[in-house]
Amino acid sequence: MLSWSLAELLPHAGDMILLDRIEQCDDEHIVTQLEVRDGGLFNQADGSYPAWLGVELMAQSIAAYAGVRAKHKGVPVELGFLLGTRKYQCNVERFPLGAQLQIEAIRSLEDESGMGVFECYLRGQDIYVEARLNVYRPPNVASYFQEPQP
């Protein structure tokens, strides 16, 4: 079992942390879980989450994977970027209130420059989502937010 909270592993804060817990994590993949609860930032009128939020849930799972790896190496958790997704396929229009969702992200490519590709799956009762996410973790993320000198 992991000893770190999601808040320690993700470069997100407060209500933007959508995941509930990490079920499993190793060198190649992570499995996370959440329950769709009412009152969040992304809930629709009926309490459900829109299906497009699956991309963010997958991205947060990848960020948690990177956070676990950083903690194991004894380095700070860093910000990463979701570059895009391919083949987002979802069999539902929304994730209903109370749904128990499991997200799995499997690393299929990661290079020295910080580029990565993950095969992702989101499952729940009568819910199946899959996508390939492209991510980037720059070597010096702070430089991306600095104003250029005149």
N, C-alpha and C positions, 0 to 999 in steps of 0.2 A: 504494500500500500504506500502511496505517496504521502509525504509529510507536509507538502506545501498546499496552501489554499489557491483557488483559482485567481484570486486577486494578486497573489504573488507571482503567478505564472503568465498572466495576460497583461498586455500594455493597455488595458481598458480599465474603466473605473465605474463604480456604482451600478446603475441600472443598465449600463451597456454590456455588462457581463451577463450573457444569456444562458450559459451552461450551468448545470447544477453540480456536476462532479465528473471526475475522470475515473473510469472503470478499469482501464488497462492502458499501459504505455510501455513500449520497448523501442529499440533502435529503428524499427521500420514502420511502426504504426501506433495509432492512439484510438481508443474508444471512449467516447464521452456520452453523458446522458443529461436529459432535462425533462421536466414536466411542464407542459404549457399551462401557465397560470395567468389569471386575470390581473389587470392593473399594470401591465408593463408598457414600455414605450411603443411596442409594435402591435399590440392587441387590436383586433377589429372590434366592431360593436358587439358581436356575439362572444367575445373573449378569445377567439381563435387567432392564430398567427397566419399571415398570408404565406402562400407556398414559396414565394420568392425569398423569404427570410431564410430558407434552407441554405442558400449560398453563404450568408453570414454565419450561420451555425457551423457550417463546414469550415469556414475561414477561422472562426474562433477555436475550433478543435485543432487546426493546424498551428495556430498561435500557441495553444496550450502545449502541444507537442514540442515546439521550439523552446518554450519556457522551461519545460522539464529537462530538455537537453542542456540548456544554459545552466540551470541549477546544478545538474550533475557535473558539469565542467567547472563550476565555481565562477562563472562569468555573469555579468548583468543580463537581465531579460531585455531584449531590444525590440524596437518597433519593426514590423515588417509590412509589406504592401501586398494586397490582393491585386494582381494584374488583370485577371479575367478568368473566365470559365468556358469550358467547351462541353457541349452535349449535356446541358442540364436537362434531365428528364425527371418528371415528377408526375405521379399518377393521381394527385389530388389538387384541389384549388386552395385548400387551407389545411392547417394542422389544428384540429379541434381542441377546445378547452379541455384540459385534463389528459390530453394525449401524452403518453410516455414515449419519448423519442430517443433513439440511440444513433449516434453519429460515429462513423469509422472513417479515418483518413489514413491512407497507405502511401508512404513515400515511394514514388517510382523514379524520380530523378532529383538530384541535388548536386549543384556544382560549386566550385570554389568561389565563384563571383557572387553567390547568394541566390541564384535562381533555383527554383524548385517546382516540381510538378507532383501533385497528389491525386490519387484516385479516391473519391469520397462517396460514401453511402450513408443515407439517412433512412432509418427504418422505425416503424411503429405499427400499431394494429391497423391493417389495411392501408398502410402508407409505405411507399417505396420511392426513394429519390436517389439518383446517382449523377455525378458530375466529375469532371477533371478540372482541378483548380491550379492555376499558375500563380506562383507567389515569388516575391523578391525581398530579400533581407540584405540591404546594402551594407558594405563593410563599415562605413562611417555615417550612420543615419543622421547624426546631428548636422552634418554639412548640408543636408537636403533642406534644412529649415533656416539656414543662415541667409541673410540679405546679401546680395553681391555688393562689394565695395565700389563706390563711384570712381 
